[in-house]
Amino acid sequence: MIWSLNETLPREDIEEIQLKRLKHAVRNAYKNVPYYRDQFKKLGIKPKDIQTLDDVRLLPMTTKEDFRLNYPYGLFARDAKDIVRYHASSGTTGNPVIVGYSRKDLENWKEDIARIVTMAGVTKRDTAHISFGYGLFTGALGLHQGLEKVGAGVVPMSSGNSQKQIKMMKDMGATVLIGTPSYALRLGEVAQEMGLDPREDLKLRVGCFGGEGSTEAMRNKLNEVFGMFATENYGLSELGGPGVSGECTQLTGMHINEDHFLCEVVDPVTLEPLPPGEVGELVITPLTKDVLPVMRYRTKDLTSLHYEPCACGRTTARMSKVSGRTDDMMIISGVNVFPSQIEEVLFSTEGIGTNYLIKIKTENHIDKIEIDVEVVDNAYLESVDALERLHKELQTKMHTTLGIRPKINLVENKSIERSEGKAKRILDLREK
């Protein structure tokens, strides 16, 4: 099922809409945001210089640091009287990113989410259980309002109290689970601890997951635990929250809501544009933001863009699953290592659980990786030889995948701290 005809337009029609809306967004930023007006002047450009989609490269780039330097309202194009809702990022490493929404922004957001959940297979006959935390975080209310637009029933459970989550899912007959993929796996674990079989005792058939990156191995685990069809969607607080893109039932990438977002992929070092299919940093310019007309936001996420029409009938461009972030890449002994690579190895190894912790340490002035991994199969714990074989298997796989040999610690099941939101996978123990 396809929610909007705009998802099936010919490429030239999509680009015509994008150019019209890009020009409007640029005028909005130049006229109403002093910060951008100053940036335009420094670059020697004016809104009239944007005549083609390629001219987006003339515009200034925006980073998370720009949001923090302009905290709280410096990037807003509207006064408080026009703003009907605020959200914010966690702000764990400085000022939070504050985002505001006009009524028009909220209507566009609902439309974007309606498309994304429909792509995943959600209909008005479904009951959706939301395990995202409600509050300043954009995920919960963002998905909530789009699901209601589709007509699905919504259980606004929020995060935490995992046993009650399972009870509500079971008693309410939830068919759709919304949340982070790591917390979804935790809920599966809790259900089993309660003596339930998530595949048999719950009615979940679709998962719409976001808020953190995940791998194909993670998807396979989710499908295995719940017997569901797990999909991923993408968005960022700086761009208004979830709703940028999402997977359809073909699982060939995340369809971008192109009439609302103009996406580029650039070389993360030179910032030069890269051709379709090549992996680089995703840069996004929202086209219909009333309060926050952000110019060329550097997401730090690594992905690629694909423009071939999809078998689902949509003609919108697709972004591949995010393979990592430019700022979470670890350089160990001269080798680039991404957490997603480690997760793929762990989740594809029999006997290993879904919780792990990557620790970065310095020994003799050299950075090293240490990985704590839970062993969930008692057969390995009851035999020293079996445990040694498992350890050797992991060491071999890690060396083949990463090119280095991280220290691996096999630890008891449930000994690594659980998360009820975004999983904390990396612990940096290096001296600053």
ZIUR-V212802 format. One record per backbone hydrogen bond with DSSP energy under -1.0 kcal/mol. CO is the residue of the C=O (numbers start at 1). NH is the residue of the N-H. Records with the same first field share a line. If there is no record, write none. Layout:
# ZIUR-V212802
CO=NH, NH
This chain:
# ZIUR-V212802
4=7
5=8
7=315
10=14
11=15
12=16
13=17
14=18
15=19
16=20
17=21
18=22
19=23
20=24
21=25
22=26
23=27
24=28
25=29
26=30
27=31
28=32
29=33
33=37
34=38
35=39
36=40
37=41
38=42
39=43
40=45
46=49
47=50
49=51
53=56
54=57
55=58
56=59
62=298
63=67
64=68
65=69
66=70
68=71
70=74
73=76
79=82
80=83
85=101
87=99
91=94
97=89
99=87
101=84, 85
102=106
103=107
104=108
105=109
106=110
107=111
108=112
109=113
110=114
111=115
112=116
113=117
114=118
115=119
116=120
117=122
118=121
123=126
126=153
127=175, 176
128=155
129=178
130=158
136=88
138=142
139=143
140=144
141=145
142=146
143=147
144=148
145=149
146=150
147=151, 152
153=128
155=130, 157
161=165
162=166
163=167
164=168
165=169
166=170
167=171
168=172
169=174
175=205, 206
176=129
177=208
178=131
179=210
180=184
181=185
182=186
183=187
184=188
185=189
186=190
187=191
188=192
189=193
190=194
191=196
192=195
197=200, 201
205=229
206=177
207=231
208=179
209=233
215=219
216=220
217=221
218=222
219=223
220=224
221=225
222=226
223=227
229=207
231=209
232=247
234=243, 244, 245
236=239, 241
237=240
244=257
245=234
246=255
248=251
254=319
255=246
256=258
257=260, 261
260=287
262=285
264=283
265=274
266=281
267=271
272=267
275=278
280=303
281=266
282=299
283=264
284=297
285=262
291=77
292=294
296=62
297=284
300=326
301=282
302=323
303=280
304=320
305=277
306=318
310=313
314=310
317=256
318=306
319=254
324=302
325=328
330=337
332=335
335=332
337=330
338=341, 342
339=343
340=344
341=345
342=346
343=347
346=349
349=352
351=376, 377
355=374
357=372
358=427
359=370
360=429
361=368
363=366
366=363
368=361
369=407
370=359
371=409
372=357
373=411
374=353
377=380
378=382
383=387
384=388
385=389
386=390
387=391
388=392
389=393
390=394
391=395
392=396
393=397
394=398
395=399
396=400
397=401
398=402
399=403
407=371
409=373
411=375
412=415
425=358
427=360
